[in-house]
């Protein structure tokens, strides 16, 4: 049996890591947050050093690292909270200038966009061109918004590259990969558009995508549809917005939950097949794709062994190089674990 370390970055680091306040992001108003900045050299050094320590201290075969974060653009238009966007610290400003972006224009653009979205969510009068039209107008006025978002994404890639190189320096045979959480795998269109898995491949031996079919249903109902309706898609009925989501992401609306079924019926194994197939195509043979087949996740509709079995089979049928049984072992029932085992044994025959 091979042993992999699994690391998931958490805001709780701010309560347990010494001097964490030195590396946090700064928002458009230059106020510190409780989230670390990808571009801060001390934060990069922390994670690179952590990788070195892991592989020097333990006989590990590999590691999976992840950070479940959105970029500043999605944080504004699909907000978890009302916080102003970040980061505009000195290190992000240096990166922006090097890429030909005026940091002050980017800051002002994000500040204006945040105020616009917050106003729409508070019920302010919609602009004559419509809620979405007002959003597009700000992107046209401040093209730096998109440029700054992409630099955020490149900052994440740089920190992953630093960890990858350090791990390989200590143990060249280590299997080093990254976790792509549910939002970027299944409803963050900005993240998808920014970078293919092939572009991410040079410093990844594998990418583990989340394709949790069952819990995606309440997440789309509670996290995706209402946020966009309040921020930039107010003119679009929820049913139409759901159909648009299915079409944009390449999922089959004929088999996936209708608006009234969201939260009561999970997504199907066909979703697992389609998302895995897309991911394998995006990687273009440059890195391995491991599909996270998820079940018994709190907040999900009731799982069925046959559906879980089919989800696992579909991941392999779509070209996955392996699966990660997800989310947490202590959440799972033996019956559902056996369903995955049955699928794996069938694939290996």
C-alpha positions as a Markdown table, in Angstrom:
| # | Residue | x | y | z |
|---|---|---|---|---|
| 1 | Unk | 0.0 | 0.0 | 0.0 |
| 2 | Unk | 1.3 | 3.4 | -0.9 |
| 3 | Unk | 1.0 | 6.4 | 1.5 |
| 4 | Unk | 0.1 | 9.9 | 0.3 |
| 5 | Unk | -0.2 | 13.0 | 2.4 |
| 6 | Unk | -3.3 | 15.0 | 1.9 |
| 7 | Unk | -3.1 | 18.8 | 2.6 |
| 8 | Unk | -6.0 | 21.2 | 2.3 |
| 9 | Unk | -5.2 | 24.9 | 3.0 |
| 10 | Unk | -7.6 | 26.4 | 5.4 |
| 11 | Unk | -8.3 | 29.9 | 6.9 |
| 12 | Unk | -7.8 | 28.2 | 10.2 |
| 13 | Unk | -4.1 | 28.5 | 9.5 |
| 14 | Unk | -4.4 | 32.1 | 10.8 |
| 15 | Unk | -5.0 | 30.7 | 14.2 |
| 16 | Unk | -2.2 | 28.2 | 14.2 |
| 17 | Unk | 0.7 | 29.4 | 12.1 |
| 18 | Unk | 3.2 | 31.8 | 13.6 |
| 19 | Unk | 3.5 | 35.2 | 11.9 |
| 20 | Unk | 0.6 | 34.3 | 9.6 |
| 21 | Unk | -0.6 | 38.0 | 9.7 |
| 22 | Unk | 2.6 | 38.9 | 7.8 |
| 23 | Unk | 1.5 | 37.1 | 4.6 |
| 24 | Unk | -2.3 | 37.9 | 4.4 |
| 25 | Unk | -3.9 | 39.5 | 1.4 |
| 26 | Unk | -5.0 | 43.1 | 1.4 |
| 27 | Unk | -8.3 | 44.2 | 0.0 |
| 28 | Unk | -9.2 | 47.1 | -2.3 |
| 29 | Unk | -9.3 | 49.4 | 0.8 |
| 30 | Unk | -5.8 | 48.2 | 1.9 |
| 31 | Unk | -7.2 | 46.3 | 4.8 |
| 32 | Unk | -5.7 | 42.9 | 5.8 |
| 33 | Unk | -7.8 | 39.8 | 5.5 |
| 34 | Unk | -7.4 | 36.4 | 7.1 |
| 35 | Unk | -6.3 | 34.7 | 3.8 |
| 36 | Unk | -2.7 | 34.3 | 2.7 |
| 37 | Unk | -1.5 | 35.8 | -0.5 |
| 38 | Unk | -0.2 | 33.5 | -3.3 |
| 39 | Unk | 2.4 | 36.1 | -4.2 |
| 40 | Unk | 3.9 | 36.8 | -0.8 |
| 41 | Unk | 7.4 | 35.2 | -0.9 |
| 42 | Unk | 7.2 | 34.1 | 2.7 |
| 43 | Unk | 4.0 | 32.2 | 2.1 |
| 44 | Unk | 5.6 | 30.6 | -1.0 |
| 45 | Unk | 8.6 | 29.7 | 1.2 |
| 46 | Unk | 6.3 | 28.2 | 3.9 |
| 47 | Unk | 4.6 | 25.8 | 1.6 |
| 48 | Unk | 7.8 | 24.8 | -0.2 |
| 49 | Unk | 9.4 | 24.2 | 3.2 |
| 50 | Unk | 6.5 | 22.2 | 4.3 |
| 51 | Unk | 6.9 | 19.9 | 1.2 |
| 52 | Unk | 10.6 | 19.5 | 1.9 |
| 53 | Unk | 9.9 | 18.6 | 5.6 |
| 54 | Unk | 7.2 | 16.1 | 4.7 |
| 55 | Unk | 9.4 | 14.1 | 2.3 |
| 56 | Unk | 12.5 | 14.3 | 4.5 |
| 57 | Unk | 10.7 | 13.3 | 7.6 |
| 58 | Unk | 8.3 | 10.6 | 6.3 |
| 59 | Unk | 8.6 | 7.8 | 3.8 |
| 60 | Unk | 5.8 | 9.1 | 1.7 |
| 61 | Unk | 5.0 | 8.0 | -1.9 |
| 62 | Unk | 3.1 | 11.2 | -2.8 |
| 63 | Unk | 1.1 | 14.2 | -1.8 |
| 64 | Unk | -2.1 | 15.9 | -2.8 |
| 65 | Unk | -2.3 | 19.6 | -2.0 |
| 66 | Unk | -5.3 | 21.8 | -2.4 |
| 67 | Unk | -6.7 | 25.2 | -1.6 |
| 68 | Unk | -10.5 | 25.8 | -2.0 |
| 69 | Unk | -10.5 | 29.4 | -3.1 |
| 70 | Unk | -12.1 | 31.6 | -5.8 |
| 71 | Unk | -10.3 | 34.4 | -7.6 |
| 72 | Unk | -11.2 | 38.0 | -6.9 |
| 73 | Unk | -13.7 | 38.2 | -9.9 |
| 74 | Unk | -15.8 | 35.2 | -8.8 |
| 75 | Unk | -15.6 | 36.4 | -5.2 |
| 76 | Unk | -17.4 | 39.6 | -6.3 |
| 77 | Unk | -20.0 | 38.2 | -8.7 |
| 78 | Unk | -20.7 | 34.9 | -6.8 |
| 79 | Unk | -20.0 | 36.0 | -3.3 |
| 80 | Unk | -19.7 | 33.9 | -0.2 |
| 81 | Unk | -19.9 | 37.1 | 1.8 |
| 82 | Unk | -19.8 | 40.9 | 1.4 |
| 83 | Unk | -16.1 | 41.3 | 1.8 |
| 84 | Unk | -14.2 | 43.6 | -0.6 |
| 85 | Unk | -12.0 | 41.8 | -3.2 |
| 86 | Unk | -8.3 | 41.1 | -2.7 |
| 87 | Unk | -5.3 | 41.0 | -3.1 |
| 88 | Unk | -3.7 | 44.4 | -3.8 |
| 89 | Unk | -0.6 | 44.0 | -1.6 |
| 90 | Unk | 2.8 | 45.2 | -2.7 |
| 91 | Unk | 3.7 | 41.8 | -4.1 |
| 92 | Unk | 0.6 | 41.5 | -6.2 |
| 93 | Unk | 1.2 | 45.1 | -7.4 |
| 94 | Unk | 4.7 | 44.1 | -8.5 |
| 95 | Unk | 3.3 | 41.1 | -10.4 |
| 96 | Unk | 0.7 | 43.2 | -12.0 |
| 97 | Unk | 3.1 | 45.9 | -13.2 |
| 98 | Unk | 5.4 | 43.2 | -14.6 |
| 99 | Unk | 2.5 | 42.0 | -16.7 |
| 100 | Unk | 1.7 | 45.5 | -17.9 |
| 101 | Unk | -1.3 | 46.1 | -15.7 |
| 102 | Unk | -1.8 | 49.4 | -13.8 |
| 103 | Unk | -2.4 | 48.3 | -10.2 |
| 104 | Unk | -4.3 | 51.4 | -9.3 |
| 105 | Unk | -6.6 | 51.0 | -12.3 |
| 106 | Unk | -7.2 | 47.3 | -11.3 |
| 107 | Unk | -7.9 | 48.3 | -7.7 |
| 108 | Unk | -10.3 | 51.0 | -8.7 |
| 109 | Unk | -12.0 | 48.6 | -11.2 |
| 110 | Unk | -12.6 | 46.0 | -8.5 |
| 111 | Unk | -13.7 | 48.6 | -6.0 |
| 112 | Unk | -16.3 | 49.9 | -8.5 |
| 113 | Unk | -17.4 | 46.4 | -9.5 |
| 114 | Unk | -17.8 | 45.4 | -5.8 |
| 115 | Unk | -19.9 | 48.5 | -5.0 |
| 116 | Unk | -22.0 | 47.8 | -8.1 |
| 117 | Unk | -22.7 | 44.1 | -7.2 |
| 118 | Unk | -23.3 | 44.9 | -3.6 |
| 119 | Unk | -25.8 | 47.6 | -4.6 |
| 120 | Unk | -27.7 | 45.1 | -6.9 |
| 121 | Unk | -27.8 | 42.6 | -4.1 |
| 122 | Unk | -29.2 | 45.3 | -1.8 |
| 123 | Unk | -32.0 | 46.0 | -4.3 |
| 124 | Unk | -30.7 | 49.2 | -5.9 |
| 125 | Unk | -32.3 | 50.3 | -9.1 |
| 126 | Unk | -31.1 | 48.3 | -12.1 |
| 127 | Unk | -29.2 | 50.2 | -14.8 |
| 128 | Unk | -31.2 | 50.9 | -18.0 |
| 129 | Unk | -29.0 | 48.3 | -19.9 |
| 130 | Unk | -29.9 | 45.6 | -17.3 |
| 131 | Unk | -28.0 | 44.0 | -14.5 |
| 132 | Unk | -25.7 | 41.9 | -16.7 |
| 133 | Unk | -25.2 | 44.8 | -19.1 |
| 134 | Unk | -24.0 | 46.9 | -16.2 |
| 135 | Unk | -21.5 | 44.2 | -15.3 |
| 136 | Unk | -20.2 | 44.1 | -18.8 |
| 137 | Unk | -19.9 | 47.8 | -19.0 |
| 138 | Unk | -17.6 | 47.8 | -16.0 |
| 139 | Unk | -15.4 | 45.1 | -17.6 |
| 140 | Unk | -15.2 | 47.3 | -20.7 |
| 141 | Unk | -14.3 | 50.4 | -18.6 |
| 142 | Unk | -11.8 | 48.5 | -16.6 |
| 143 | Unk | -10.2 | 45.7 | -18.6 |
| 144 | Unk | -7.6 | 45.5 | -15.8 |
| 145 | Unk | -10.3 | 43.5 | -13.8 |
| 146 | Unk | -9.7 | 40.5 | -16.1 |
| 147 | Unk | -6.0 | 41.0 | -16.2 |
| 148 | Unk | -5.7 | 41.1 | -12.4 |
| 149 | Unk | -7.9 | 38.0 | -12.1 |
| 150 | Unk | -5.5 | 36.1 | -14.4 |
| 151 | Unk | -2.5 | 37.2 | -12.5 |
| 152 | Unk | -4.1 | 35.8 | -9.3 |
| 153 | Unk | -4.5 | 32.5 | -11.1 |
| 154 | Unk | -0.9 | 32.6 | -12.2 |
| 155 | Unk | 0.1 | 33.3 | -8.6 |
| 156 | Unk | -1.5 | 30.1 | -7.6 |
| 157 | Unk | 0.4 | 28.2 | -10.3 |
| 158 | Unk | 3.6 | 29.7 | -9.1 |
| 159 | Unk | 3.1 | 28.5 | -5.5 |
| 160 | Unk | 2.2 | 25.0 | -6.8 |
| 161 | Unk | 5.4 | 25.0 | -8.9 |
| 162 | Unk | 7.5 | 25.9 | -5.9 |
| 163 | Unk | 6.0 | 23.0 | -3.9 |
| 164 | Unk | 6.4 | 20.6 | -6.8 |
| 165 | Unk | 10.1 | 21.5 | -7.3 |
| 166 | Unk | 10.9 | 21.2 | -3.6 |
| 167 | Unk | 9.2 | 17.8 | -3.3 |
| 168 | Unk | 11.0 | 16.5 | -6.3 |
| 169 | Unk | 14.3 | 17.8 | -5.1 |
| 170 | Unk | 14.0 | 15.6 | -2.0 |
| 171 | Unk | 12.3 | 12.6 | -3.6 |
| 172 | Unk | 12.3 | 12.6 | -7.4 |
| 173 | Unk | 9.9 | 9.6 | -7.5 |
| 174 | Unk | 7.2 | 11.3 | -5.4 |
| 175 | Unk | 3.8 | 11.5 | -7.0 |
| 176 | Unk | 2.8 | 15.2 | -6.5 |
| 177 | Unk | -0.6 | 16.4 | -7.5 |
| 178 | Unk | -3.2 | 19.0 | -6.8 |
| 179 | Unk | -6.8 | 18.9 | -5.7 |
| 180 | Unk | -9.3 | 20.9 | -7.9 |
| 181 | Unk | -12.3 | 21.5 | -5.7 |
| 182 | Unk | -16.0 | 21.4 | -6.6 |
| 183 | Unk | -16.5 | 25.0 | -7.6 |
| 184 | Unk | -13.7 | 25.2 | -10.3 |
| 185 | Unk | -14.5 | 21.6 | -11.5 |
| 186 | Unk | -18.2 | 22.1 | -11.8 |
| 187 | Unk | -19.5 | 25.7 | -11.7 |
| 188 | Unk | -16.8 | 28.3 | -11.8 |
| 189 | Unk | -16.7 | 29.2 | -15.5 |
| 190 | Unk | -14.0 | 31.9 | -14.9 |
| 191 | Unk | -11.6 | 29.3 | -13.4 |
| 192 | Unk | -12.3 | 27.0 | -16.3 |
| 193 | Unk | -11.7 | 29.7 | -18.9 |
| 194 | Unk | -8.4 | 30.9 | -17.4 |
| 195 | Unk | -6.3 | 27.8 | -17.8 |
| 196 | Unk | -6.5 | 24.3 | -19.2 |
| 197 | Unk | -5.3 | 21.3 | -17.2 |
| 198 | Unk | -2.6 | 20.9 | -19.9 |
| 199 | Unk | -1.3 | 24.3 | -19.0 |
| 200 | Unk | -1.2 | 23.3 | -15.3 |
| 201 | Unk | 0.5 | 20.0 | -16.1 |
| 202 | Unk | 4.2 | 20.9 | -16.1 |
| 203 | Unk | 4.3 | 20.9 | -12.3 |
| 204 | Unk | 1.7 | 18.2 | -11.6 |
| 205 | Unk | 1.9 | 14.4 | -11.8 |
| 206 | Unk | -1.8 | 14.3 | -11.4 |
| 207 | Unk | -4.9 | 16.4 | -11.0 |
| 208 | Unk | -7.7 | 15.2 | -8.7 |
| 209 | Unk | -11.0 | 16.7 | -9.8 |
| 210 | Unk | -14.0 | 16.7 | -7.6 |
| 211 | Unk | -17.0 | 15.1 | -9.4 |
| 212 | Unk | -19.4 | 14.6 | -6.4 |
| 213 | Unk | -22.6 | 13.8 | -8.3 |
| 214 | Unk | -25.0 | 13.8 | -5.4 |
| 215 | Unk | -24.1 | 16.9 | -3.3 |
| 216 | Unk | -23.7 | 19.0 | -6.5 |
| 217 | Unk | -27.5 | 19.2 | -6.6 |
| 218 | Unk | -28.0 | 21.2 | -3.4 |
| 219 | Unk | -24.9 | 23.2 | -4.1 |
| 220 | Unk | -26.2 | 24.4 | -7.4 |
| 221 | Unk | -29.5 | 25.2 | -5.8 |
| 222 | Unk | -28.1 | 27.0 | -2.8 |
| 223 | Unk | -24.6 | 28.3 | -3.9 |
| 224 | Unk | -24.8 | 28.9 | -7.7 |
| 225 | Unk | -28.3 | 29.9 | -8.9 |
| 226 | Unk | -29.3 | 32.4 | -6.1 |
| 227 | Unk | -25.9 | 34.2 | -6.0 |
| 228 | Unk | -25.8 | 34.9 | -9.7 |
| 229 | Unk | -29.5 | 36.0 | -9.7 |
| 230 | Unk | -28.7 | 38.5 | -7.0 |
| 231 | Unk | -25.5 | 39.8 | -8.5 |
| 232 | Unk | -25.4 | 39.9 | -12.3 |
| 233 | Unk | -28.2 | 37.6 | -13.7 |
| 234 | Unk | -31.3 | 39.2 | -12.1 |
| 235 | Unk | -33.2 | 39.3 | -15.3 |
| 236 | Unk | -32.8 | 35.6 | -15.9 |
| 237 | Unk | -35.4 | 33.3 | -14.3 |
| 238 | Unk | -33.8 | 30.5 | -12.2 |
| 239 | Unk | -35.1 | 27.8 | -14.5 |
| 240 | Unk | -33.5 | 29.5 | -17.5 |
| 241 | Unk | -30.3 | 30.1 | -15.5 |
| 242 | Unk | -30.2 | 26.4 | -14.7 |
| 243 | Unk | -30.6 | 25.4 | -18.3 |
| 244 | Unk | -27.9 | 27.9 | -19.3 |
| 245 | Unk | -25.6 | 26.3 | -16.7 |
| 246 | Unk | -26.2 | 22.8 | -18.1 |
| 247 | Unk | -25.5 | 24.0 | -21.6 |
| 248 | Unk | -22.4 | 26.0 | -20.8 |
| 249 | Unk | -20.9 | 23.2 | -18.7 |
| 250 | Unk | -21.8 | 20.4 | -21.1 |
| 251 | Unk | -24.1 | 18.5 | -18.8 |
| 252 | Unk | -27.3 | 16.8 | -20.1 |
| 253 | Unk | -30.3 | 18.7 | -18.8 |
| 254 | Unk | -32.5 | 15.8 | -19.9 |
| 255 | Unk | -31.1 | 13.5 | -17.2 |
| 256 | Unk | -29.9 | 16.0 | -14.5 |
| 257 | Unk | -32.2 | 17.5 | -11.9 |
| 258 | Unk | -34.8 | 20.1 | -12.9 |
| 259 | Unk | -35.2 | 23.2 | -10.8 |
| 260 | Unk | -37.8 | 21.6 | -8.6 |
| 261 | Unk | -35.7 | 18.5 | -8.1 |
| 262 | Unk | -32.5 | 20.3 | -7.1 |
| 263 | Unk | -31.6 | 19.3 | -3.5 |
| 264 | Unk | -34.0 | 16.3 | -3.6 |
| 265 | Unk | -32.4 | 14.4 | -6.4 |
| 266 | Unk | -28.7 | 14.2 | -7.0 |
| 267 | Unk | -26.8 | 14.6 | -10.3 |
| 268 | Unk | -26.4 | 11.3 | -12.3 |
| 269 | Unk | -23.4 | 9.2 | -13.1 |
| 270 | Unk | -23.6 | 10.8 | -16.5 |
| 271 | Unk | -22.3 | 14.0 | -14.9 |
| 272 | Unk | -19.3 | 12.1 | -13.6 |
| 273 | Unk | -18.6 | 10.7 | -17.1 |
| 274 | Unk | -18.9 | 14.1 | -18.8 |
| 275 | Unk | -16.8 | 16.0 | -16.3 |
| 276 | Unk | -14.1 | 13.3 | -16.3 |
| 277 | Unk | -14.1 | 13.2 | -20.1 |
| 278 | Unk | -13.7 | 17.0 | -20.3 |
| 279 | Unk | -10.9 | 16.9 | -17.7 |
| 280 | Unk | -9.0 | 14.2 | -19.6 |
| 281 | Unk | -9.4 | 16.2 | -22.8 |
| 282 | Unk | -8.2 | 19.4 | -21.0 |
| 283 | Unk | -5.1 | 17.6 | -19.8 |
| 284 | Unk | -4.4 | 16.4 | -23.3 |
| 285 | Unk | -2.2 | 13.5 | -22.1 |
| 286 | Unk | 0.2 | 15.8 | -20.2 |
| 287 | Unk | -0.9 | 14.8 | -16.7 |
| 288 | Unk | -3.1 | 12.1 | -15.1 |
| 289 | Unk | -6.7 | 12.8 | -14.1 |
| 290 | Unk | -8.0 | 11.2 | -10.9 |
| 291 | Unk | -11.7 | 11.6 | -10.4 |
| 292 | Unk | -13.1 | 12.2 | -6.9 |
| 293 | Unk | -16.2 | 10.0 | -6.7 |
| 294 | Unk | -18.1 | 11.4 | -3.7 |
| 295 | Unk | -20.9 | 10.0 | -1.6 |
| 296 | Unk | -22.4 | 10.3 | 1.9 |
| 297 | Unk | -21.4 | 14.0 | 1.9 |
| 298 | Unk | -23.5 | 15.9 | 4.5 |
| 299 | Unk | -26.3 | 17.8 | 2.9 |
| 300 | Unk | -26.7 | 15.4 | 0.0 |
| 301 | Unk | -29.8 | 13.6 | -1.0 |
| 302 | Unk | -29.8 | 9.9 | 0.0 |
| 303 | Unk | -27.1 | 7.9 | -1.8 |
| 304 | Unk | -27.8 | 4.6 | -3.6 |
| 305 | Unk | -25.2 | 1.9 | -3.9 |
| 306 | Unk | -26.1 | 1.3 | -7.6 |
| 307 | Unk | -25.6 | 5.0 | -8.4 |
| 308 | Unk | -22.3 | 5.1 | -6.7 |
| 309 | Unk | -21.2 | 1.9 | -8.5 |
| 310 | Unk | -22.2 | 3.5 | -11.9 |
| 311 | Unk | -20.4 | 6.8 | -11.0 |
| 312 | Unk | -17.2 | 4.9 | -10.4 |
| 313 | Unk | -17.6 | 2.9 | -13.6 |
| 314 | Unk | -18.3 | 6.1 | -15.5 |
| 315 | Unk | -15.1 | 7.8 | -14.2 |
| 316 | Unk | -13.0 | 5.0 | -15.7 |
| 317 | Unk | -15.1 | 4.8 | -18.8 |
| 318 | Unk | -14.4 | 8.5 | -19.4 |
| 319 | Unk | -10.6 | 7.9 | -19.2 |
| 320 | Unk | -9.7 | 8.6 | -15.6 |
| 321 | Unk | -6.3 | 7.2 | -14.6 |
| 322 | Unk | -7.7 | 6.5 | -11.2 |
| 323 | Unk | -10.4 | 7.5 | -8.7 |
| 324 | Unk | -10.2 | 9.0 | -5.2 |
| 325 | Unk | -13.0 | 7.7 | -3.0 |
| 326 | Unk | -14.4 | 10.9 | -1.4 |
| 327 | Unk | -15.1 | 12.9 | 0.6 |
| 328 | Unk | -14.2 | 11.7 | 4.1 |
| 329 | Unk | -13.8 | 8.0 | 5.2 |
| 330 | Unk | -15.6 | 8.6 | 8.5 |
| 331 | Unk | -18.7 | 9.8 | 6.6 |
| 332 | Unk | -19.0 | 6.7 | 4.4 |
| 333 | Unk | -21.1 | 3.6 | 4.9 |
| 334 | Unk | -19.7 | 0.2 | 4.3 |
| 335 | Unk | -22.4 | -0.6 | 1.8 |
| 336 | Unk | -21.4 | 2.4 | -0.4 |
| 337 | Unk | -17.7 | 1.6 | -0.1 |
| 338 | Unk | -18.5 | -2.0 | -1.3 |
| 339 | Unk | -20.3 | -0.5 | -4.3 |
| 340 | Unk | -17.0 | 1.3 | -5.3 |
| 341 | Unk | -15.0 | -1.8 | -4.7 |
| 342 | Unk | -17.3 | -3.8 | -7.0 |
| 343 | Unk | -16.8 | -1.2 | -9.7 |
| 344 | Unk | -13.0 | -1.2 | -9.3 |
| 345 | Unk | -12.8 | -5.0 | -9.4 |
| 346 | Unk | -14.9 | -5.0 | -12.5 |
| 347 | Unk | -12.6 | -2.5 | -14.2 |
| 348 | Unk | -9.5 | -4.4 | -13.3 |
| 349 | Unk | -10.7 | -7.7 | -14.6 |
